[in-house]
Amino acid sequence: MGAPALHEFIQPDPAWVSREIHGARIFSPNGTPVKIDQPNAGYVLERKVFDRVLSEMAAGAGADIIVKAPVVGITKDKNSFVNGVNFRYNRREYTSSAKIVIAADGVESQVGRWAGIDTTHDLRDVDVCAQYLMSGIEIEPDLCDFYLGREIAPRGYIWVFPKGDDLANVGVGIGGTISGKGGKLAIDYLNEFVKKRFPNGKILAQVAGCVPVGDSLPDLVADGIMLIGDAAHHSDPISGGGIANAMFSGMFAAEAAIEGIRVGDVSAEILRMYQVLWDKDIGKNFKHICQIRDSVLKFSDELFDRCAAVLNKTPNKTIDMVTIFKTVLRHQPRLLLELRHLVLAGWV
């Protein structure tokens, strides 16, 4: 997670920071590494501990927390405003009433769908991911590594995020339209990479799932309900990172909830304050970022290799997709024709 975004909400704690990150290496399809030094760029989190600490903070602020309690439906009042949820706990079903429901139930939010909000994804706007926690591997402990290439991660990339001197999260994300083609799933691409890059590494844990990488939902609210985080399609369209955006969307939703309760009106009209805050801050760039993503997906492996060669001759590189490609264009103007999609998008 990027340092500036994290510091907006909470100060880092060694209890849930696995590693401080001071840069990255991007490997082009032919294996050319581009090293980017960026002191205090961010942190690799110990996610389970981080989530528990946030839960403790919420409880300390007065929240009641119920675990292992899946939501199975919503309730509505006589005006069809969402006013609660039904959930199962210890094999029994309960109802929890609320003035406002905030849905943070992830990709293709079922709670949002029950409320009448279309939360479905186009497969082009979803990445299918698989990740191992691996030990006994040779890594740069303060750098995040990214590997590009149509052969190793079509419509996506492979990542190596250090968590110790020889411990790292090693994962892959591939396009939703790619998954299953030729009988290959994300885990198959990951296994091929691990076999080649870390043949002696040990797999300690495994996770898999989907990440939204498209534009934000056009409707984030309905009467009595707001959607945040992955439920609102708020992951970064290029990197797939979602923690920071989820925290910002949660903050904006909280401001709208406070206002709605203050004035005694939790209609979509009032709660749309959340959508306005999101669009004014982070959301305003989402469409442009999606255009950049779509343009970058058109790049051939050969073009990525050429970009890497140019970047290696460039001082003061930063971990920023837009800056990287602007730099490439300044040093190799002939790429303008091949990068015309970015030019038309107004980002280079």
Residue pairs with C-beta under 8 A, 6 or more apart in sequence:
1 42
1 43
1 45
1 241
1 243
1 244
2 41
2 42
2 244
3 12
3 40
3 41
3 42
3 43
5 244
5 247
5 248
6 12
6 42
6 43
6 244
8 247
8 248
9 247
9 251
10 54
10 57
12 20
12 43
13 53
15 46
15 49
15 53
16 45
16 46
16 49
16 50
16 53
17 43
17 44
17 45
17 46
18 43
18 44
18 45
18 46
18 162
18 163
18 164
19 43
19 44
19 141
19 142
19 161
19 162
19 163
19 164
20 40
20 42
20 43
20 142
21 41
21 42
21 43
21 44
21 142
21 143
21 144
21 162
22 37
22 38
22 39
22 40
22 41
22 142
22 143
23 35
23 36
23 37
23 38
23 39
23 41
23 142
23 143
23 144
23 319
24 35
24 36
24 38
24 41
24 143
24 144
24 145
24 146
24 319
25 33
25 34
25 35
25 36
25 140
25 143
25 144
25 145
25 146
26 33
26 34
26 36
26 145
26 146
26 148
26 308
27 33
27 34
27 145
27 146
27 147
27 148
28 34
28 148
28 149
28 301
28 304
28 305
28 307
28 308
29 148
29 149
29 150
29 151
29 152
29 301
29 302
29 304
29 305
30 301
30 305
30 308
32 305
32 308
32 309
32 312
33 308
34 308
34 311
34 312
34 317
35 143
35 317
36 317
36 318
36 319
37 317
38 318
38 319
41 319
44 144
44 161
44 162
44 163
44 169
45 243
46 163
55 65
58 65
59 65
66 87
66 89
68 89
69 87
69 88
69 89
69 94
70 87
70 88
71 85
71 86
71 87
71 105
71 110
71 111
72 86
72 87
72 88
72 93
73 85
73 86
73 114
74 82
74 84
74 85
74 86
74 101
74 111
74 114
74 115
74 225
75 82
75 83
75 84
75 85
75 86
75 95
75 97
76 82
76 83
76 224
77 83
77 224
79 223
80 223
81 223
81 224
81 266
81 267
82 101
82 115
82 222
82 223
82 224
82 225
83 97
83 98
83 99
83 101
83 224
84 95
84 96
84 97
84 98
84 101
85 95
85 96
85 98
85 101
85 111
86 93
86 94
86 95
87 93
87 94
87 95
87 96
88 94
99 224
99 260
99 261
99 266
100 224
100 225
100 226
100 257
100 260
100 261
100 266
100 271
101 111
101 115
101 224
101 225
101 226
102 225
102 226
102 227
102 228
102 250
102 253
102 257
103 109
103 111
103 112
103 115
103 225
103 226
103 227
103 228
103 231
104 227
104 228
104 229
104 230
104 231
104 246
104 250
105 111
105 112
105 231
106 229
106 230
106 231
107 121
107 126
107 209
107 210
107 211
107 212
107 230
107 231
108 119
108 120
108 121
109 117
109 119
109 227
109 230
109 231
109 232
110 119
111 225
111 227
111 231
112 119
112 225
112 227
112 231
113 119
113 120
115 222
115 224
115 225
116 222
117 217
117 219
117 222
117 225
117 227
118 217
118 219
119 217
119 227
119 231
119 233
121 176
121 212
121 214
121 233
122 214
123 175
123 176
123 177
124 175
124 176
124 177
124 214
125 176
125 212
125 213
125 214
125 215
125 233
125 237
126 175
126 176
126 210
126 211
126 212
126 213
126 214
127 155
127 156
127 173
127 174
127 175
127 176
127 210
127 211
127 213
127 240
128 173
128 174
128 175
128 176
128 178
128 179
128 185
128 186
128 208
128 210
129 171
129 172
129 173
129 174
129 186
129 208
129 209
129 210
129 211
129 240
130 171
130 172
130 185
130 186
130 187
130 189
130 190
130 206
130 207
130 208
131 169
131 170
131 171
131 172
131 190
131 206
131 207
131 208
132 169
132 170
132 171
132 190
132 194
132 203
132 204
132 205
132 206
133 163
133 167
133 168
133 169
133 170
133 203
133 204
133 205
133 206
134 167
134 168
134 169
134 170
134 194
134 198
134 201
134 202
134 203
134 204
135 164
135 166
135 167
135 201
135 202
135 204
136 166
136 200
136 201
136 202
137 166
137 167
137 168
137 170
137 198
137 200
137 201
138 166
138 198
139 145
139 160
139 162
139 166
139 168
140 162
141 162
141 164
141 165
142 162
143 162
144 159
144 160
144 161
144 162
145 159
145 160
146 157
146 158
146 159
146 160
147 153
147 157
147 158
147 159
147 160
147 193
148 157
148 301
148 304
149 301
149 304
150 301
151 301
152 158
152 172
152 189
152 192
152 193
153 172
153 173
153 174
153 189
153 193
154 174
154 175
154 178
154 189
155 174
155 175
155 177
155 178
155 297
156 172
156 173
156 174
156 175
156 178
157 172
157 173
158 170
158 171
158 172
158 189
158 190
158 193
159 169
159 170
159 171
159 172
159 173
160 168
160 169
160 170
161 168
161 169
161 171
162 168
163 169
170 190
170 193
170 194
170 198
170 201
171 190
172 186
172 189
172 190
172 193
173 186
173 211
173 240
174 186
174 189
175 297
176 210
179 185
179 186
186 208
187 208
194 201
194 203
211 230
211 235
211 240
211 242
212 230
212 233
212 234
212 235
213 235
213 236
213 237
213 238
213 240
213 293
214 233
214 237
214 290
215 233
215 237
215 286
215 287
215 290
216 232
216 233
216 234
216 278
216 283
216 286
217 227
217 232
217 233
219 275
220 226
220 227
220 228
220 232
220 274
220 275
220 278
221 227
221 256
221 268
221 271
221 272
221 274
221 275
222 268
223 266
223 267
223 268
223 271
224 266
224 267
224 271
225 271
226 253
226 256
226 257
226 271
226 274
228 234
228 246
228 249
228 250
228 253
229 242
229 245
229 246
229 249
229 250
230 242
230 246
232 249
234 242
234 245
234 246
234 249
234 278
234 282
235 241
235 242
235 245
236 242
236 245
236 289
237 286
237 289
237 290
237 292
237 293
238 289
238 292
238 293
238 296
238 321
245 282
248 278
248 281
248 282
249 274
249 278
249 282
252 274
252 277
252 278
252 281
253 274
255 273
255 274
255 277
256 270
256 271
256 272
256 273
256 274
256 277
257 266
257 271
257 274
259 270
259 273
260 266
260 267
260 270
260 271
260 273
263 270
275 283
288 345
288 346
288 347
291 341
291 342
291 345
291 347
292 321
292 322
292 342
292 345
292 347
294 341
295 339
295 341
295 342
295 345
296 321
296 342
298 341
299 307
299 338
303 335
303 338
306 332
306 335
307 324
307 325
307 328
307 335
310 327
310 328
310 331
310 332
311 317
311 324
311 327
311 328
313 331
314 327
314 331
317 324
317 327
318 324
322 347
322 348
325 339
325 342
325 348
326 348
328 335
328 339
329 335
329 336
329 339
329 348
336 343
339 348
342 348
